[in-house]
């Protein structure tokens, strides 16, 4: 992954998982607040969905098996944090 100008926020979710829907209720207000300061990538893990090559690489490298999972990479694309709570995200960025 090429370095960027801003930190990268990767959100892994599953449309069929209740936890993803509940997490979205916490996460989206935070994302709207910080969207001008980060790059955002959404990775849909809904069963039966085909991954692009880029999504497959992100899943293999950063996904830890739980939805929702939020990963924050620095602007040079090094891992900063794996977060499971949106409130923790706002404090970190």
C-alpha positions, 0 to 999 in steps of 0.5 A: 500500500502506497503512503498517503497524505493522511491516516487511513481508516479501514472499517470491516463490516458484515451487513448480516451481523447485528454487531456491525449495525450497532457499531455503525451507529457509534462509528458514523458520527465519529467518521463524519467528524473526522472525515476531512482528516482521514482517508476511509476504506470500507471492506464488506465481509458479508457472506457470499460477496466476492472480494477485489484483489485490494480488499483480499490483501487488506483482509489478509493483512489487517482483519482479526476475525471480528465485525465490526473491526476498525484499523487505523494506519498512519499516513505512511501506512503503518498500523497504529491501532486496531479498534473495536469501539468508535469512541476509542477511535475519536480519541486516537485521531 
